[in-house]
Amino acid sequence: MLTHPTLDQLNAMGLYGMAKAFNDLAANAESDSLRHADWLALLLDREAAHRQDKRLGEGVRFFV
């Protein structure tokens, strides 16, 4: 699997949570047993969490 071009493309698209999750999953031997749909679900969950964390962090700075 070509990991570097995929990571480059995810980062270029601003999908930083997915890029980190992709890197983490690719480095974890246990993730080889996951189905494609499960891999995708994990990537999407991490991207959503990353964006939520970013939004929450921006709100804190606004009120400080």
C-alpha positions, 0 to 999 in steps of 0.5 A: 500500500502506498502510504505516503501519497495517501497521507500527502493527499489527506493533508493537502485536502485539510483532512488532518484527523484522517491523516493521523488516523490513517498513519496510526492504523497503518502502523498497527498490525491488528488493523489488518483484520479490519474490513474496509468499511471499519477502516473508513469508519475509524478514519471518519470518526477521527476526522470528526473528533479532530474537527470538534476539538478544533471548534471547541478550542476556538470557542475557548479562545474567544471567551478568554 
